[in-house]
Amino acid sequence: MANIGIYFGTDTGRTRRIAKSIAKKLGDAAADPINVAKATVEDFLSHDALIIGTPTLGDGELPGLESGAQSESWAEFLPQLDGADMSGKVVAIFGLGDQEKYGNEFCDAMIELYDCVTACGATVIGAWPVDGYSFKTSQAVMDDAFVGLALDHDNQADLTEGRVDAWLAQVTPALLEAAG
């Protein structure tokens, strides 16, 4: 049975491709990735272990209609979680950004996912080191690490798969334990 829920927001399809790659690497332990534009809150909350991913758009924004995305996404989904009880749930976050073109808001949108799920009581795992990146600032950095896996597929595509593999090695045991 697939126990780890994988949810993503996207505009260009890159985040979807990463989510699909993660699901493939996890095999039977993961559910098929779901675009949050098509997700229900009930389905999202039915998982005790989640991997959630987002790109950062424009000036550090979540994808959604206000940020110029083609369809609804995280910006419209997260408010539906207001007041939800996610205590006991374990969440790992990944985000995509462009550290060269948007070095002042690199992967900023991850912090919005982090803030939402922790406000609902979830435990976030999978902090990722800032070493190997060349950005100016990111709201998604806490205690000298990203709150989740930061990927720059625009400028460091050759590092993406290795980073995903190393991050999954870090988070999978806790996700599987939470998923029961």
ZATORDREN-775931 format. One record per residue (C-alpha): residue number from 1; residue in one letter; y, x, z. Coordinates in nm, 4 decimals, always signed. Layout:
BEGIN
+-----+------+----------+----------+----------+
|  nr | rest |       py |       px |       pz |
+-----+------+----------+----------+----------+
| NUM |    A |        Y |        X |        Z |
...
+-----+------+----------+----------+----------+
END
This chain:
BEGIN
+-----+------+----------+----------+----------+
|  nr | rest |       py |       px |       pz |
+-----+------+----------+----------+----------+
|   1 |    M |  +0.0000 |  +0.0000 |  +0.0000 |
|   2 |    A |  +0.3466 |  +0.1247 |  -0.0887 |
|   3 |    N |  +0.5397 |  +0.1576 |  +0.2352 |
|   4 |    I |  +0.8458 |  +0.3719 |  +0.1571 |
|   5 |    G |  +1.1177 |  +0.1658 |  -0.0084 |
|   6 |    I |  +1.3351 |  +0.3437 |  -0.2645 |
|   7 |    Y |  +1.6700 |  +0.1869 |  -0.3493 |
|   8 |    F |  +1.9441 |  +0.3268 |  -0.5684 |
|   9 |    G |  +2.2810 |  +0.2454 |  -0.7135 |
|  10 |    T |  +2.3742 |  +0.3805 |  -1.0527 |
|  11 |    D |  +2.6209 |  +0.3619 |  -1.3358 |
|  12 |    T |  +2.4946 |  +0.6123 |  -1.5926 |
|  13 |    G |  +2.1238 |  +0.6007 |  -1.5061 |
|  14 |    R |  +2.1001 |  +0.9498 |  -1.3554 |
|  15 |    T |  +2.0464 |  +0.8243 |  -1.0010 |
|  16 |    R |  +1.7763 |  +0.5885 |  -1.1299 |
|  17 |    R |  +1.5988 |  +0.8818 |  -1.2961 |
|  18 |    I |  +1.6056 |  +1.0813 |  -0.9705 |
|  19 |    A |  +1.4747 |  +0.7784 |  -0.7774 |
|  20 |    K |  +1.1901 |  +0.7395 |  -1.0277 |
|  21 |    S |  +1.1085 |  +1.1099 |  -1.0005 |
|  22 |    I |  +1.0979 |  +1.0837 |  -0.6196 |
|  23 |    A |  +0.8687 |  +0.7801 |  -0.6396 |
|  24 |    K |  +0.6364 |  +0.9628 |  -0.8772 |
|  25 |    K |  +0.6208 |  +1.2646 |  -0.6462 |
|  26 |    L |  +0.5397 |  +1.0378 |  -0.3466 |
|  27 |    G |  +0.2699 |  +0.8512 |  -0.5380 |
|  28 |    D |  +0.1071 |  +0.5565 |  -0.3617 |
|  29 |    A |  +0.3193 |  +0.6100 |  -0.0487 |
|  30 |    A |  +0.6280 |  +0.4742 |  -0.2274 |
|  31 |    A |  +0.7219 |  +0.1409 |  -0.3737 |
|  32 |    D |  +0.8710 |  +0.1254 |  -0.7214 |
|  33 |    P |  +1.2414 |  +0.2159 |  -0.7077 |
|  34 |    I |  +1.4768 |  -0.0816 |  -0.7086 |
|  35 |    N |  +1.8359 |  -0.0941 |  -0.8279 |
|  36 |    V |  +2.0399 |  -0.2474 |  -0.5429 |
|  37 |    A |  +2.2070 |  -0.4712 |  -0.8011 |
|  38 |    K |  +1.8697 |  -0.6495 |  -0.8239 |
|  39 |    A |  +1.7648 |  -0.6148 |  -0.4594 |
|  40 |    T |  +1.7667 |  -0.8709 |  -0.1835 |
|  41 |    V |  +1.8599 |  -0.7832 |  +0.1721 |
|  42 |    E |  +1.5235 |  -0.9247 |  +0.2853 |
|  43 |    D |  +1.3318 |  -0.6873 |  +0.0568 |
|  44 |    F |  +1.5477 |  -0.3919 |  +0.1642 |
|  45 |    L |  +1.4961 |  -0.4660 |  +0.5335 |
|  46 |    S |  +1.1218 |  -0.5205 |  +0.4907 |
|  47 |    H |  +1.0717 |  -0.1420 |  +0.4758 |
|  48 |    D |  +1.0543 |  +0.0677 |  +0.7922 |
|  49 |    A |  +1.1072 |  +0.3824 |  +0.5830 |
|  50 |    L |  +1.3682 |  +0.4027 |  +0.3091 |
|  51 |    I |  +1.5015 |  +0.6505 |  +0.0591 |
|  52 |    I |  +1.8405 |  +0.5451 |  -0.0725 |
|  53 |    G |  +2.0444 |  +0.7141 |  -0.3415 |
|  54 |    T |  +2.3893 |  +0.6902 |  -0.4917 |
|  55 |    P |  +2.6193 |  +0.8673 |  -0.7313 |
|  56 |    T |  +2.9787 |  +0.9310 |  -0.6303 |
|  57 |    L |  +3.2289 |  +0.7835 |  -0.8730 |
|  58 |    G |  +3.5993 |  +0.8540 |  -0.9278 |
|  59 |    D |  +3.7800 |  +0.9496 |  -0.6099 |
|  60 |    G |  +3.4694 |  +0.9562 |  -0.3917 |
|  61 |    E |  +3.3666 |  +0.5936 |  -0.4355 |
|  62 |    L |  +3.0372 |  +0.4107 |  -0.4251 |
|  63 |    P |  +2.9282 |  +0.2580 |  -0.7547 |
|  64 |    G |  +3.0385 |  -0.1027 |  -0.7908 |
|  65 |    L |  +3.2707 |  -0.3217 |  -0.9891 |
|  66 |    E |  +3.5896 |  -0.1956 |  -0.8197 |
|  67 |    S |  +3.5025 |  +0.1666 |  -0.9010 |
|  68 |    G |  +3.4635 |  +0.0830 |  -1.2687 |
|  69 |    A |  +3.0836 |  +0.0647 |  -1.2792 |
|  70 |    Q |  +2.9255 |  -0.1574 |  -1.5416 |
|  71 |    S |  +2.7630 |  -0.3844 |  -1.2825 |
|  72 |    E |  +2.7431 |  -0.4600 |  -0.9128 |
|  73 |    S |  +2.5882 |  -0.1892 |  -0.6990 |
|  74 |    W |  +2.6152 |  -0.0403 |  -0.3477 |
|  75 |    A |  +2.9778 |  -0.1527 |  -0.3079 |
|  76 |    E |  +2.8637 |  -0.5137 |  -0.3292 |
|  77 |    F |  +2.5280 |  -0.4691 |  -0.1494 |
|  78 |    L |  +2.6333 |  -0.2843 |  +0.1669 |
|  79 |    P |  +2.8546 |  -0.5658 |  +0.3041 |
|  80 |    Q |  +2.5444 |  -0.7882 |  +0.3019 |
|  81 |    L |  +2.3880 |  -0.5540 |  +0.5599 |
|  82 |    D |  +2.6705 |  -0.6181 |  +0.8055 |
|  83 |    G |  +2.5080 |  -0.7064 |  +1.1365 |
|  84 |    A |  +2.1533 |  -0.6354 |  +1.0153 |
|  85 |    D |  +1.9128 |  -0.4824 |  +1.2658 |
|  86 |    M |  +1.7736 |  -0.1578 |  +1.1282 |
|  87 |    S |  +1.6716 |  -0.0122 |  +1.4631 |
|  88 |    G |  +1.3415 |  +0.1704 |  +1.4315 |
|  89 |    K |  +1.3913 |  +0.2271 |  +1.0579 |
|  90 |    V |  +1.4047 |  +0.5790 |  +0.9148 |
|  91 |    V |  +1.6311 |  +0.6439 |  +0.6159 |
|  92 |    A |  +1.6689 |  +0.9477 |  +0.3901 |
|  93 |    I |  +1.9726 |  +0.9647 |  +0.1607 |
|  94 |    F |  +2.0312 |  +1.1453 |  -0.1668 |
|  95 |    G |  +2.3475 |  +1.1584 |  -0.3718 |
|  96 |    L |  +2.4707 |  +1.2832 |  -0.7057 |
|  97 |    G |  +2.8080 |  +1.4376 |  -0.7721 |
|  98 |    D |  +2.9974 |  +1.6929 |  -0.9809 |
|  99 |    Q |  +3.1165 |  +1.9793 |  -0.7621 |
| 100 |    E |  +3.3301 |  +2.1378 |  -1.0334 |
| 101 |    K |  +3.5172 |  +1.8375 |  -1.1732 |
| 102 |    Y |  +3.5255 |  +1.6488 |  -0.8426 |
| 103 |    G |  +3.5200 |  +1.9320 |  -0.5898 |
| 104 |    N |  +3.7438 |  +1.7460 |  -0.3448 |
| 105 |    E |  +3.5052 |  +1.4522 |  -0.3099 |
| 106 |    F |  +3.1659 |  +1.6009 |  -0.3900 |
| 107 |    C |  +2.8932 |  +1.3479 |  -0.3060 |
| 108 |    D |  +3.1357 |  +1.1564 |  -0.0804 |
| 109 |    A |  +2.9582 |  +0.8258 |  -0.1413 |
| 110 |    M |  +2.6603 |  +0.9416 |  +0.0666 |
| 111 |    I |  +2.8678 |  +0.9072 |  +0.3821 |
| 112 |    E |  +2.9243 |  +0.5387 |  +0.3115 |
| 113 |    L |  +2.5489 |  +0.4806 |  +0.2951 |
| 114 |    Y |  +2.5056 |  +0.6899 |  +0.6102 |
| 115 |    D |  +2.7759 |  +0.5015 |  +0.8002 |
| 116 |    C |  +2.6343 |  +0.1632 |  +0.7014 |
| 117 |    V |  +2.2708 |  +0.2251 |  +0.7940 |
| 118 |    T |  +2.3515 |  +0.4097 |  +1.1178 |
| 119 |    A |  +2.5876 |  +0.1265 |  +1.2193 |
| 120 |    C |  +2.2870 |  -0.1030 |  +1.1734 |
| 121 |    G |  +2.0774 |  +0.1195 |  +1.4034 |
| 122 |    A |  +1.8724 |  +0.3215 |  +1.1527 |
| 123 |    T |  +1.7862 |  +0.6872 |  +1.2052 |
| 124 |    V |  +1.8932 |  +0.9074 |  +0.9135 |
| 125 |    I |  +1.6864 |  +1.2172 |  +0.8351 |
| 126 |    G |  +1.7076 |  +1.4802 |  +0.5634 |
| 127 |    A |  +2.0302 |  +1.6705 |  +0.6284 |
| 128 |    W |  +2.0709 |  +1.9296 |  +0.3535 |
| 129 |    P |  +2.2425 |  +2.2731 |  +0.3688 |
| 130 |    V |  +2.5746 |  +2.3300 |  +0.1934 |
| 131 |    D |  +2.4617 |  +2.6769 |  +0.0786 |
| 132 |    G |  +2.4359 |  +2.7129 |  -0.2984 |
| 133 |    Y |  +2.7180 |  +2.4729 |  -0.3797 |
| 134 |    S |  +3.0799 |  +2.5492 |  -0.4701 |
| 135 |    F |  +3.2850 |  +2.2435 |  -0.3784 |
| 136 |    K |  +3.6119 |  +2.2250 |  -0.1866 |
| 137 |    T |  +3.5393 |  +1.9354 |  +0.0485 |
| 138 |    S |  +3.2984 |  +1.6490 |  +0.1036 |
| 139 |    Q |  +3.3106 |  +1.3608 |  +0.3477 |
| 140 |    A |  +2.9294 |  +1.3706 |  +0.3390 |
| 141 |    V |  +2.9216 |  +1.6979 |  +0.5357 |
| 142 |    M |  +2.8547 |  +1.6686 |  +0.9092 |
| 143 |    D |  +2.7743 |  +1.9641 |  +1.1341 |
| 144 |    D |  +2.7869 |  +2.2044 |  +0.8374 |
| 145 |    A |  +2.5249 |  +2.0117 |  +0.6354 |
| 146 |    F |  +2.5215 |  +1.7196 |  +0.3933 |
| 147 |    V |  +2.3946 |  +1.3947 |  +0.5480 |
| 148 |    G |  +2.1337 |  +1.3896 |  +0.2706 |
| 149 |    L |  +2.0238 |  +1.5707 |  -0.0421 |
| 150 |    A |  +2.3234 |  +1.6595 |  -0.2605 |
| 151 |    L |  +2.2519 |  +1.7005 |  -0.6309 |
| 152 |    D |  +2.4855 |  +1.8230 |  -0.9038 |
| 153 |    H |  +2.2975 |  +1.7404 |  -1.2197 |
| 154 |    D |  +2.6094 |  +1.8144 |  -1.4272 |
| 155 |    N |  +2.6419 |  +2.1790 |  -1.3278 |
| 156 |    Q |  +2.3140 |  +2.2698 |  -1.1580 |
| 157 |    A |  +2.0500 |  +2.0660 |  -1.3404 |
| 158 |    D |  +1.8132 |  +2.3614 |  -1.3271 |
| 159 |    L |  +1.8112 |  +2.3383 |  -0.9450 |
| 160 |    T |  +1.7527 |  +1.9620 |  -0.9185 |
| 161 |    E |  +1.3727 |  +1.9524 |  -0.9232 |
| 162 |    G |  +1.3353 |  +2.2374 |  -0.6744 |
| 163 |    R |  +1.5878 |  +2.0784 |  -0.4412 |
| 164 |    V |  +1.4130 |  +1.7411 |  -0.4630 |
| 165 |    D |  +1.0750 |  +1.9028 |  -0.3896 |
| 166 |    A |  +1.2073 |  +2.0990 |  -0.0896 |
| 167 |    W |  +1.3866 |  +1.7923 |  +0.0484 |
| 168 |    L |  +1.0795 |  +1.5718 |  +0.0073 |
| 169 |    A |  +0.8705 |  +1.8317 |  +0.1920 |
| 170 |    Q |  +1.1232 |  +1.8010 |  +0.4754 |
| 171 |    V |  +1.1517 |  +1.4188 |  +0.4934 |
| 172 |    T |  +0.8110 |  +1.2854 |  +0.3857 |
| 173 |    P |  +0.6263 |  +1.3352 |  +0.7159 |
| 174 |    A |  +0.8855 |  +1.1347 |  +0.9134 |
| 175 |    L |  +0.9035 |  +0.8664 |  +0.6433 |
| 176 |    L |  +0.5259 |  +0.8270 |  +0.6379 |
| 177 |    E |  +0.5145 |  +0.8072 |  +1.0172 |
| 178 |    A |  +0.7831 |  +0.5377 |  +1.0206 |
| 179 |    A |  +0.6121 |  +0.3467 |  +0.7413 |
| 180 |    G |  +0.2944 |  +0.3363 |  +0.9513 |
+-----+------+----------+----------+----------+
END
